[in-house]
Amino acid sequence: MKTRIQTIMVVAIAFLAQGLFNPMMANELDKKPVSEDSRIQVKDHQVHFWYFNAERSTVTVKVYDSKRKVVRQVNLGNEQTLGKILDFSTSDSNFYRIVITVDDTVLYNDTLKLGKV
């Protein structure tokens, strides 16, 4: 009986830890890294994003810091061509998770080291 309780506790802690260390929804996890997505480029502490929005869906960019807190949220709207430059040159050097959604679908999700050195 003691072994069963220990096993249940380990599984519960693992499940809880997964939820705590993943502030985004589960569908935000499996996206291309920057090197494989031509719509995203990083230059001099800036993230450049371009998107052809043929369906005129609502596009949103969220930036999370290393503490899983949303530090920026930008609603880009629903224009046919969208672009945005996120400037991190005055931000602290840190790992930031960039999540770009089109309506409820995650278009991009990656963690980047950005900010002043």
PADRENMAR-195953 format. One record per atom (N, C-alpha, C, CB): x, y, z. Coordinates in steps of 0.001 Angstrom, whole numbers, plus 500000, padded with zeros to 6 digits. Glycine has a CB too. Example, Ala and Ser with C-alpha at 12.3 -4.5 7.8 and 13.67 -1.06 7.14 Angstrom:
<rs>
513190494310507800 512300495500507800 513200496700507800 511308495527509046 512850497750507080 513670498940507140 512900500030507870 514084499402505725 
</rs>
This chain:
<rs>
500824498804500000 500000500000500000 500868501260500000 499063499998501209 501966501231500769 502857502375500849 503499502658499486 503939502134501912 503869501619498758 504468501776497430 503475502396496460 504955500422496893 502223501997496546 501195502543495661 501002504035495926 499861501788495849 500990504443497176 500834505859497523 502039506655497023 500668506034499056 503237506105497175 504436506785496685 504393506948495169 505694506011497095 503945505911494467 503845505980493003 502840507050492576 503437504609492424 501710507089493263 500692508097492953 501230509494493219 499415507853493777 501957509668494304 502536510972494628 503546511409493576 503202510932496002 504397510501493101 505400510824492081 504717511244490787 506333509619491828 503686510505490383 502955510843489164 502262512195489320 501923509744488828 501662512452490454 500977513723490694 501959514887490670 500236513688492035 503126514720491280 504136515782491274 504652516028489866 505302515426492206 504864514962489099 505322515122487713 504281515859486883 505627513752487081 503020515528487059 501942516193486334 501865517669486719 500599515498486612 501961517955488007 501927519328488496 503117520121487964 501916519350490028 504296519521487990 505499520204487496 505376520537486020 506739519342487731 504807519648485247 504616519912483815 503723521135483621 504001518678483106 502673521252484399 501791522402484300 502444523691484764 500551522158485094 503258523612485792 503920524807486304 504986525333485366 504530524522487643 505708524449484700 506805524872483838 506368525127482407 507888523841483851 505100525031482123 504590525302480786 503429526272480896 504155523993480072 503710527581480816 502638528547480994 501712528654479796 503214529884481289 502142528165478645 501317528232477458 500459526982477346 502180528406476210 499494527030476491 498640525877476274 499425524780475574 497398526264475455 498952523560475672 499674522418475121 499908522541473622 498920521149475411 498994523155472885 499177523257471440 500224524292471054 497867523596470780 500810524999472007 501853525979471726 503248525371471776 501762527123472705 503370524075471998 504677523509472279 505485523052471072 504511522382473173 504867522616470018 505599521964468953 505645522827467703 504979520621468638 506497523846467710 506616524746466567 508067524822466118 506084526153466916 508256525340464897 509586525413464312 510480526386465068 509495525820462856 511776526056465223 512710527030465781 513000528137464766 514019526337466208 513610529216465224 513864530391464396 514615530031463119 514650531427465182 515611529179463211 516438528868462054 515649528232460922 517557527957462458 514470527680461203 513664527018460191 512458527834459742 513204525700460708 512197528965460334 511023529756459995 511474531086459394 510128529986461246 511278531243458091 511759532442457396 510962533694457765 511698532227455893 509818533533458414 509020534698458802 509586535408460021 507594534280459077 510487534741460740 511066535285461963 512570535446461764 510760534368463187 513087536632462074 514524536863462020 514932537651463252 514930537614460718 516114537326463785 516643538039464937 517873538818464494 516987537059466102 517846540138464728 518957541012464354 519157542037465459 518694541714462982 520349542110466012 520702543155466980 519645543364468061 520933544456466259 519328542332468784 518363542379469891 516961542762469436 518833543358470944 516651542495468181 515312542736467665 514791541462467012 515308543915466656 513501541219467180 512839540101466521 511957540698465421 511994539229467547 512246540324464174 511486540805463015 510516539704462602 512438541201461820 509254540080462418 508211539122462059 507430539664460872 507265538842463263 507265538819459822 506448539151458657 505471538007458417 507334539411457392 504243538348458014 503237537313457808 502239537771456755 502515536976459131 501985536916455765 500941537164454771 499669536520455288 501333536600453350 498705537322455620 497489536896456293 496345536816455279 497135537863457451 496384535813454410 495407535692453320 493973535594453832 495726534475452470 493765534910454954 492408534743455499 491986535885456398 492315533455456268 492891536839456604 492640537990457468 492205537570458870 491580538885456848 492941536622459406 492711536150460766 493338537134461757 493293534720460963 492948537033463014 493516537877464057 494850537298464507 492545538007465253 495905538108464461 497251537668464803 497680538362466093 498252537968463646 498202537555467039 498632538062468337 500038537556468640 497645537637469452 500860538422469233 502208538058469663 502264538204471175 503301538946468963 502731537143471855 502947537208473299 504418536917473575 502019536198474063 504995537661474520 506379537458474934 506364537133476418 507270538719474630 506956535984476751 507053535541478140 508500535671478592 506548534072478304 508716536079479843 510081536104480372 510425534741480965 510244537222481441 511601534632481538 512049533338482075 511244532898483295 513519533411482442 510467533806483873 509610533464485013 508193533120484567 509572534620486010 508007532925483246 506726532538482644 505662533631482781 506221531251483284 506100534878482882 505188536010482991 505100536696481624 505663537013484098 503895537058481214 503718537781479956 504268539193480144 502205537811479517 505325539518479382 505915540851479492 505478541762478355 507428540753479517 505001541181477272 504451541961476156 503356541152475481 505563542346475131 502317541844475085 501278541227474264 500881542255473223 500037540762475125 501023541868471953 500732542779470853 499689542133469953 502023543131470052 498573542807469776 497556542351468830 497840543042467501 496091542662469346 498241542255466500 498623542822465209 497428543086464312 499584541902464506 496275542579464669 495076542832463887 494822541772462843 495170544163463228 494101542165461790 493701541189460781 493933541707459360 492236540822460966 494944542548459176 495282543036457842 495862541903456998 496281544210457928 495921542102455687 496406541040454807 497910540816454945 496068541369453366 498680541874455094 500112541715455334 500438542353456675 500962542353454182 501129541605457495 501451542056458845 502945541985459062 500713541217459900 503450542911459814 504849542895460192 505019543583461527 505715543563459123 506008543157462258 506254543742463569 507719543554463914 505341543106464655 508316544561464522 509660544450465060 509553544624466564 510633545505464424 509975543603467294 509999543671468754 511427544014469169 509516542315469411 511592545127469832 512917545619470191 513240545235471639 513001547157470002 514320544484471810 514761544063473136 516074544739473525 514920542544473183 516471545785472809 517767546411473059 517839547084474430 518062547428471978 516706547453475006 516717548053476344 516260547062477416 515823549292476372 515983545831477018 515550544800477965 516762544126478594 514655543751477264 516545543545479750 517602542772480383 517910541542479545 517205542367481815 519171541134479531 519561539918478825 518897538733479507 521111539749478795 518118537991478737 517331536920479324 516832536015478199 516143537486480162 516272534890478581 515602534018477628 514132534418477595 515777532502478008 513624534696476399 512242535096476212 511559534094475281 512153536541475643 510343533711475626 509562532821474763 508630533691473941 508759531752475597 508739533545472617 507899534286471689 506830533328471177 508739534898470508 505569533693471349 504459532866470888 503578533725469982 503637532281472097 503428533291468729 502601534006467764 501418533114467425 503415534391466475 500215533659467603 499012532885467315 498207533568466206 498148532718468594 497586532734465395 496663533183464363 495313532599464754 497117532732462897 494401533475465156 493158533064465801 493531532180466999 492205532300464789 493130530923467024 493472530050468152 494586529068467819 492249529287468602 495233529221466666 496277528299466238 497642528928466464 496097527913464756 498559528162467041 499906528663467282 500703528574465986 500605527867468422 501173529713465536 501973529789464325 503453529607464642 501742531121463617 503877530122465778 505300530111466132 505439530078467646 506035531349465540 506422529322468121 506703529238469551 508160528850469714 505760528212470268 508970529751470264 510381529438470482 510925530325471593 511204529625469175 511984529856472227 512665530619473263 513952531165472685 512942529751474520 514166532477472874 515330533149472317 516053533921473417 514918534095471167 517377533961473314 518153534777474249 518263536167473626 519589534147474540 517674537152474308 517603538509473787 517933539504474895 516205538797473194 518141540736474540 518366541805475500 519802542240475532 517942541378476866 520027543361476218 521367543933476310 522270543032477134 521317545340476919 523499543018476793 524472542150477470 525015542819478693 525614541775476540 
</rs>
